[in-house]
Amino acid sequence: MAEAPGSGRRSLYKAGGSPSWKEAFRQGCLERMRKSRDRLLSRYRQVGGNEPGSVQSSLLVQEVMEEEWSALQSVEGCPEGLAQLEEPMDLAVLEEIQRELAEQGL
């Protein structure tokens, strides 16, 4: 059966799912959270024992995301567009990942 005119071209722009770097970043953050949760929590307990838990959790999530972002950018073959996020959609994805990490039980 013949394709509709322009559908091949449209599929280039309407690819399903998120780009590989977003999924790699999300999975890397989740894995880093699991591996370093104890170390980071003990450090934040020592530094800010009087801060509410939500503040400590948000600081922990932010630090984990920054560490994973640096690690992802240092990998060879990293996409050029990864260094600069300008699109609101990319920022929304990062905020979604941040919320996801915060909900992981911190």
Number of C-alpha atoms within 10 A of each C-alpha: 3 4 7 7 8 8 10 11 9 10 10 9 8 10 9 8 8 10 9 10 15 16 14 13 19 22 14 19 22 19 14 15 21 11 11 11 16 11 9 18 15 11 13 16 13 10 11 12 12 9 11 9 13 11 11 20 18 16 15 21 24 15 14 23 23 13 14 22 17 12 12 19 16 10 9 7 8 12 12 8 9 14 12 8 11 10 8 9 10 15 12 11 15 17 12 13 21 18 13 14 22 17 10 10 7 15
